[in-house]
Every structure is written in C-alpha cells, then in structure tokens.
C-alpha cells in the first residue's frame, strides 16, 4: 500500500517514467488494486507519451543514418539491404524527415 501511495504521488507530480525497466515496474504497481482508476488512466497516458517520444526519436535517428548513407553515395537498394526497408519506405523517410 505504501508503494502504491508513493507511486500515485509521482504520477500526480507528472514525473517522467524513465526507461523500460522503470516504466514496467510502474505498470506492475498500477495493476495493484490499491491504485485508483484515475491514476491508472494517468499512467497509461504517460506510458503512451513516452512510447511516442521514443518512436519519434528512433525515427529521426534512422533518417539521419539513411541521409549519411546517401551522402556517402549508397543507393536505395543498398541501403534497403542494410536496413531491411523497401526503397519506397526509404524514399518516404527521406522526403518527410
């Protein structure tokens, strides 16, 4: 019960959840019956924001790496072989990023 109350206070303060290990621990605590539904909802929203942020950071890093490959003279097919992406996917990343 004590951990649940401490966890609830962290959520209310909007503290970042950190990396997967910490987030997973928080998720397990949230599954505990001591956490109210309102706090569970807040946790799920925070986890979703963290996931979207990590996805965007990883996408930007992929675009940076692909641009470096292109600047070194690599073709889309060669980049696709290394990344596992199709040529249209690579072209799409380069055009949007």
N, C-alpha and C positions, 0 to 999 in steps of 0.2 A: 504494500500500500504506500509506503514511504517513497519508493522509487517512482511510483505512478504519479504521486503529487509533485515530486521534483520534475519529472518529465513534463507534466502538464504546465508547470510554470515556464519551462524553457520554450514550449510551443507558444504560449501566450506572449512571451517576450519577442517572438519572431527570430530566435536564434537559428543560425544555419545548421543544417543536419550533418554536414560533412560528407565524407566518402562512404562507400557502400557498407563497410563494416559497421560504422556508427548508425547509418540510416537503417540497416537491417535490425540492429539491436532496438532502436526506437520503434520500429514496426512491430517487433515481437512484444514490446511493452504495451504498445497501443492495443494489441489483441487482448490484453488483460481486461477482465471485466471491470476493473476499478476506473478505467478511463471512460469518461462520458462520450456520448456520440458526437457532441460538438467538437471535442478535442480530436477525436478520430478523423473527423472531416477536415479539420485544420491540418493534421498530419498528412493525410492523403494529398491535399493541395500542395503542401510544402515538398513532399516527395516528387510530385509531378513537375513542379517548377525546377527542382534540382535535376531531374531527368532531362527535361527540355533544354536546360542550360548546358549540361554535359553533351547532349546530342549536337547542339549548335557549335560548341567549342570544337568537337571532334570533326564536324563537317568543315569548319573553317580551316582546321589543320590539314585535312585531306585536300582541300582546294589549294592550299599553299604548297603542299608536296607535289601535286599534279602540275602546278604552274612551274615549279622548279624543274621538273622533268621535261616539260615542253621547252623551257628556256635552254636546256642542255641538248635540245634537238631530237628528243624522243617523239615518235609518232603516237597517235591514239591507240593503235593496235598494240604496240609495245607496252604502253602504259597500262592498257587493259590486261595484258598478260601478267603484269606485276601486281596489279591491284585487284583483279577479279571483276572489274567493272566493264560494262559494254561501252563501245565507242559513243553511242548516244548519251549514256549516263555521264561519261567524262565530259563530253561537249556541253551537256546541260549544267554540270557543276561549274565549268569554266565560264559559261555565259552568265550565270546568276551571281557567282561569287566575285 
